[in-house]
């Protein structure tokens, strides 16, 4: 596929890295020539220095025959104009734009149409992060919660702790513990390395376990791997930007929420806008302030300011002062590994959320959802099986008959409204939503090929 990516920042660069090894022809446009040189030294792609919203630059990049344009600069206007030009001058079929402004997103349905602003898919990082954090609040103890098939099935990552019912036992005993609930372990990471989950695999303390189940059964399965945590009730949010405000608005209905905002003017605005959130101006890294607000009585401290260092320091301070859980928003990918070794419980990356959303629209075939995991090394995806037994390599076949690429697991199948946990004898039917986990995403082309229809020649 011929793809033009406009913007070589963290999102654009990471997206290029994800796609360049998958038989794609990638051209990257940015105004920063030094950044482009660094990326070109690492990857096999074409780079062009210039403004991605200028027609001549887009023509030079090959917009006339590009199949997809992805505009992910830090400027919403540039992203929208680039899509408009590609539509008006080059008739580009698929156009994706990253839009961050809540004031623009408010009119998303009215604006983003071919007759107005021709953007086919809008990626809103702040909304994605807000959604991801809200899911973690809903499932105390989860490290990640990924939803498929319109929320019918979930893939959840948890850490196995000492005292968990399954720790020290083989996976085959899972059914004995919860006989009325069907689930499957899709992957296990031990000391950062993937382990193929077999019935004989014994779960150890500190294993990171990815399991898949119908969403209504998630809590029951989590209870087998770790002591089920009490629901979160009291939440403190540091940062009143789009993410902080969106989180407060979402959580205040069912939780006690306090929000700290550094700007007095912004705090006053949020106080008038939010209904049941207590908002006050201050520094979330101020120890006296946190103690005055009784941080030790809160269940979760969520730091979502625009400053990574401030988020990390305030979260570490909140943990030292006794908060039960600390979640931190991290922009720089290099900081995420540092946070994993600290006292902070969960690091949330806008880049990872954005890349996952982008990949959903970039991947070939009938793919409904893609999640980039483990720093981009692994992927979870939902593919719709098409065709029949003659034209498809998977339809009509049982799981054990399908030659899956190495490290690939089919975890579940959603058929109409029914969730079927995948077992060796489970057969795939046409229009099934198949949920897969790839330990190594370099096999994504093989998975896509597996679900593509064979050409049928008529004589």
N, C-alpha and C positions, 0 to 999 in steps of 0.2 A: 504494500500500500504506500502511495506517495503522500507524505504528511508534512505540512509546514507548521512549525511551532514558533509562535511569536512571544518572545520573552524568555531569557536564559537565566532567570533567577532560580531559586531552589526548586520551585514547582516545575518550570520548563526544563531545567537541566535534569531533574530526576525523571520526568516523563520521557525525555529523550533516551536516558539510560535504560529505562524499562522497555522501550520499543525498538531500539537500534539493533538488537540482536535477534529480532523476530522477522527477518526478511522484509523489513520496511525501509523505504527510501526517505530519510529524514533530512529536512532542511531547517536550521535554527536561525532565527532573526533576532538581533538585539543591537542596541546602540553602543554597548560596551564591548569593544573589540578584544580587550584583554580576557574577559570572561569567556568569550567565544573561542579564543585560541586555546585556553585551558581545557575546555570541553572537547574541542576537536583533537587535542593531543591524547585524550582518554578514549574517545569513541570514533567510530567510523561514520561520520556524518558530514554534511555540507553546512557551512556557516556563512551568513551574510550580515555585514555591519550596516545598520540603518534603521529608520523608523518603520515599524511593521504596519503602520497605517498609511504609508505612502504607496500609491499605485505602482510606481516604477520599481520600488524595492520588492513588492509582492510579485511583480512580473518577472523580475530577476530570479526570484526564489522558485519560480515555476508554477505560479498560481493558476495558469491557464489549463494545466492538466492535473492539478493536485486533487486527490480524492477527499482530503480532510484538512481543515485549518483549525488549529487550537491556539486561541489568543489568551495568554496567561500573564500578561505584564501586570505591574502593580497599579496601572491606571485603567479604570473601568472604561473611560471614554475611548482610549486607544483600542481596547479590545472590541468595543462595539463598532467603531468606525472600520476597523480591519475586516470584520465580518460583513459589514455593509458593502465595502469596496469589492471584496471577493465575490459577493452575490451579484452586484450590479455590473462589474466589469469582466469577471472571469467565470461566472456561473458555477462557482464551487458548490458541490452537492451538500457537503456536511460541514457545519460551522459550529464550533464550541467556544464559548467565552466565559472567562472567570469574572464574576461580578461580586464586589465586596460591599458596596453601599446599600444599606437597608432602605434608603430613600428611593433608590432605583428598583430594588427587589420588590418593594411595596406594589409596584405597578407592572410586575413581571408578565402577567398574562396578557395585558393590554399592549405592552411595548414589543415583546419579542415574537413578532409575526413577520412573514415575508413582506407584507404591505407596509410595515412600519420599520422595525429594526430586525433584519433577517438573521437571527441567532437560533440555531436548531436546538441547542442544549446549553442551559445556563448552569455553571458550577459556582455555588455560593459557599466559600470555605467556612464563614462564621456559622451559617446554618448547619453545616455538616458537623462541625465540632460541638455545637450545642446539642445536636441530636445524640452524638456519641457519648457525651458526658451524662446526659439524661438517662441513657440506657444503663450506664454504670451505677447511677443512683438507684435505679429500679432493681438492680441485682447486686446487693452488697456482697463483696468478696470477689466479684468477677474482675478479671484483668482486661478483657475485651468481650463485647457482645455484638455479634454480627447477625443481622436478620436477612432472611431470604423468603421468596414467595409471598410477598406482601405481609411479612411478619408471622407466617404460619410456622416456620421452622427457624431455629437459631443455632449458630455455632458459637460456643462460649469457651473462653480460655480462663482457667483457674490454676492456682498454685496448690499442689497437694501438701498439706501440713501434717506434722506429727499428730497422731490422735484421730486422723481421718479414718473412716470405716474401711476404705479400700487400700490405704497405705500398708505395704507389706504383703498385699494379696495380688493374685493374677487378675487380669482383666476379665477372664472367663467367669469370675465369681460375681461380676456386676449384676447379672440377671438374678442371681440368688438374693442379693440385697434388695433389689427393687423389681420383683417379679412382674408387676403390673405395668411397668413403664419400659418402653423400648428406647434404647439409646445406643450410640456407637462412638468410640473414641477414634477421632480422625487423625490425631497426631500427638506425639509426646516429645517434649524437648527437655533434655537432661544436660545440665551444665552448658546450655546454649546450643546443643547439637541435637538434631532430630533422631528419634528412635522409631522404628517401624512398629506400630501397635499390633501385637498378635494376642491370641487368647492366653498364651503362656507368659506374656510380659507382666512383670511385677512392678506395680507403681511404688516409687520411692518418694520420701519426703522431699519437698522443693522441686519436684517435677512440675513442669508447666504442661498442663493437659488441655488439649482442645477436644471437646466433645460436642456432638450434634444430637438434637432432640426436638420434638415438637415444643414450641415456645411455652406452652402451658405446663410442661414438665421440667423446665430448666431448674427451678429451685430444688426440686426433689433430687435431681441428679447431682447438683452442687453439694447437697448435704452428704452425699456418699464420699466426696473427695476432700471435704474440709468441714469443720464445724460451721453450721449455717449461722451467718451473722444476723444480728437483729436489724430490722429496717432502719434506714437513716431518717432521722426526724429533724435535727437541728443542723443547718448548713450555713457556713460563712463563705461569701464570695469576695475575693479581692480583685477589683478591677471592674469599672462600670462602662466599658466599651460595648460594642455590639454583642460580643459573646456573653459578657457578664450580665448585661441587661436582659438579653434573651433567655439566659438560664434562670435568672430571678423570676422573670415573667412566667416561665414554664413550671418552676418548682414551687412558687409561693402558694399555689392552690392547695397543696397537700403537705407542705413542709414549713417549718419556721425558718425564715431566711433573713440573714443580715448581709448587707453589701457595703464594702469599704471602697470609696472612690477618692483618689488623691485630689482631684479638682473640686473645689467647693461649688463652682458654678454647675458642673456636670452632676454633682451629687444632688444639688437642689432640683435640677431638672428631673432626675430619676425619681426623687422622692415624690414629685407631683405626678409622675407617670405610672409608677408601680402602686398596686393596691395594698398588698399585705407584706411588703418587704420593708424592713427597717434600714434606711440608707443613712450613712454618715460619712463626712469628709475626714480623711486622715491617711496616714502612711501604714500600709499593711505590714511593713517590716519593723514597726514601732512596738517593741516588747511591752511597754507599759500600756499601750492602747489595746493590744491583744489580751493582756491580763485583765484590764478593766472590763473588757467585753466577755470575760469568762470563756476564753477559747477552749479551756479544758472540759467544758460541758458540751462542746459541739461534737457532732458525729463526723462531719466532713469539712475540710478547709479546701476551697478550690481557687487557685491563683491563676487568673486569666488576663493579666495586664499585657501590654505590648512589649514588656521588657523581660526577657528570659531570666536575666540575673536576679531581678526583683522577685520574679515568681519563685525561683528556686530558693532564695534566701528566706522569703516570708514563709514558704511551706516548711522548710527545715525548722524555722523558729516555732511555727505552730505545732509541729510534731514534738519538739522539745518541751513545749508548754502543755502538752497533754491532749491535743486533738486526736480523735480516734483514727481518722484517715486523712491523707493529704494527696490531692490531685493537682498536677501542675501542667500548664500549657507551655510547650517548648517549640520555638520556631526553628532553632538551629539543630540540624540532625546530629551534629557532633556532641551536643549536650545530652541527648537522650540516653546514650550508653552510660554517661557519668551519673545520671539520675538513677538508673537501674541499680547501681551499686550503693545508693544512699538510703536514707531512712524514708524517702518519699515513696508512697505506695504505687501511684500510677502517673505516668507521663503521657500526655495527649498531644499528638502532632497534627497541626492543620495541614502540613504537607502530605502526610500519609492519607488523611481523609480525602484531600483533594485529588491525589493521584488515583485512589480507588475509584472515585466518581468518574474521573476522566477515562480510566481504563474500561469502565463499563460501556462507554460509547465508542471506544477505539477498537476493542477486540473484534475479531471477525466472527461471523455466525450469529446464531440466535442466543446471544448472551444477555441475561437480564441484570445480573449483579456481579461485580468483581470487587474483592477486597485485597489490597496489598498488605502483606503481613511480614513480620520479622525483618523490618528494614528493607522490604522489597524482595527478599530472597524467596518468600513463599507467597502463595495466592490461594484464596478461596473464591469459587465462582459458581454461578447458577446458569446452566445451559438448558434450553428447551430442545428436547429430542424431536426431530422432524422426519417425515418420510415413512416408509414402511420396511418390511423385512428384506425387500429386494434392493431398495435404494439406500438404506442406512446400515452403518456398521454396528449400531447399538440397538436399534428397535427390534423387539422380538427376541433379544438375547438376554440371558441371565448375567449377573455381575461376574460370575466365575468364567464365563465364556468371552468376556471382553478383554482384549489385550491392552491394559492400561499402561501408560508410561511409568518408568521407575519412580517410586515415591508418591504416586497418585492414588488417592482414595476416594471412592464414591461413598459419601456419608448418608445421604437421604434422597428420597424421591418424593416430590409432591404431585399427586395425581388428583386433579380437580381440587377438592377441599381436604383430601386425605393425605396425611403425612406418613410415609413408609420409610422406616429406617432400613438402610440397605444391608442385605445379607447375601451370601454367595448365590443363593437360589433365586433371589429377587429378579424378576424380568422387567425390562424397560419397555414401555409402550409409547406410541406416538403422542406428542404433546406433554409428556412428562417433564417436570422441572427437576433436573438432576443437579444435586449439590456436590461439588468436588472440592477436595483439598489437595494442593500441590506443594509438597515439601520443597521442591526445586522448580521455580517458575520457568526455567529454561526449556521445560518440556511443554510449554503452553501451546506451541505450534502443533505438537503431536495431538494434544487434547482437542484443539480446534479441528484438526483434520479428521479425528475420530468421529466427530459429530457432523461433519459435512456430508451432504448427499452425494452418492456416486452418480456420475453421468451415465445416462441410459441411451444407448444407440438404437434407433429404430430402423429396420430394413424394409 
